[in-house]
Amino acid sequence: MSAHALDHDLDDLATLAQAALVHEIDRSGAWDADPVWREAFEAVPRHLFVPYYYVGVVGGFERVWGEDPDLQARERWIRGAYADAPLATRVRDGVLVSSSSQPSLMAKMLTELEVRDGDAVLEIGAGTGYNAALLAHRLGDDLVTTIDLDAEITESARRHLDAAGYHPIVVTGDGARGVPERAPFDRIIATCALTSIPHAWLAQCNPGARILAPFATGLIVLRVRDAGYAEGRFLHTPAYFVPLRGVTRPEQPEPQHLGALPRRARGHELFRFLLTLTADRLDPYEAYTLWERENQPVRERYGITVSGERAWAWLDDPEGPYAWPLP
């Protein structure tokens, strides 16, 4: 079979795999509140943004790529590119430094961003460029800015975006500082985990702007009142992301020793969320006591407030008894 015929077969496989992924996200209900996102996921080919990725194997990672001389390996690459799963896209010294998020989670986050036509959006964490392409498809290139600290990541994101026909603004820099030259923004979405809310983001937002970011092991949605105040609650959705890297980000605390706590708490996803959210503010036993007293609270009961120089996480009420200062 000729190389042209093989490429044609791969194109057909990509089309079928993309349609199957869209159907899977549809069934998940991720974009029920804003089905227009379906059009973006139907239009933007994910495989162009992951020309290679890594899968975990015993002792490390195996590279799967679209230029593999073996046809079956290329077919495996296509199928993996359209699986509803996160993909490791950059590994350095055995450590994951960048990934392409699970598409259904991306769809959920984009839906919760509540964009409107004409909104200017800043994305923190360029990744492969796929999320920026989805935003650009919906809003247009001129309204989308994406930033990443790593020049290799922004360079490859630009290449992927160009190959797919999208040209949002791609900036190399510290995402915690925002992109003041492109402000003001109506929406900010982060695709990396935070340990604090950067004040620069609020200052670069229009009043009423919406910020959506991974925080602890959840997703916080903040409504910005002005440059000095924002507040919001967590979504129910669990979320695990590579941390934001930059000079203004404090280091994530080391996991605390939990051996004295009951096993059912140690392994409970919602207890781990509380532990991460209150790290260095509550010791594990205090966190466990609170968790039991409050009937194992779900994520939606927690929130974050930023007011001037102060920022704190809270349970149920920003002015209530359960509040923990953030870095």
Salt bridges, closest charged atoms under 4 A:
ASP12 OD2 - HIS8 NE2 3.49
ASP26 OD2 - ARG38 NH1 2.31
ASP34 OD2 - ARG138 NH1 3.06
GLU42 OE2 - ARG38 NE 2.97
GLU62 OE2 - ARG76 NH1 3.10
GLU112 OE2 - LYS108 NZ 3.15
GLU112 OE1 - ARG210 NH2 4.00
GLU114 OE2 - ARG210 NH2 3.47
GLU114 OE1 - ARG223 NH2 3.91
ASP119 OD1 - ARG116 NH2 3.00
ASP119 OD2 - ARG187 NH2 3.90
ASP141 OD2 - HIS167 ND1 3.96
ASP148 OD1 - ARG245 NH2 3.78
ASP150 OD2 - ARG92 NH2 3.02
GLU152 OE1 - ARG90 NH1 3.04
GLU152 OE1 - ARG92 NH2 3.88
GLU155 OE2 - ARG159 NH1 3.37
ASP162 OD1 - HIS167 NE2 2.80
ASP174 OD2 - ARG177 NE 3.71
ASP226 OD2 - ARG225 NE 3.37
GLU251 OE2 - ARG249 NH2 3.66
GLU269 OE2 - ARG299 NH2 2.37
GLU292 OE2 - ARG264 NH2 2.08
GLU294 OE1 - ARG301 NH2 2.81
ASP316 OD2 - ARG301 NH2 2.87
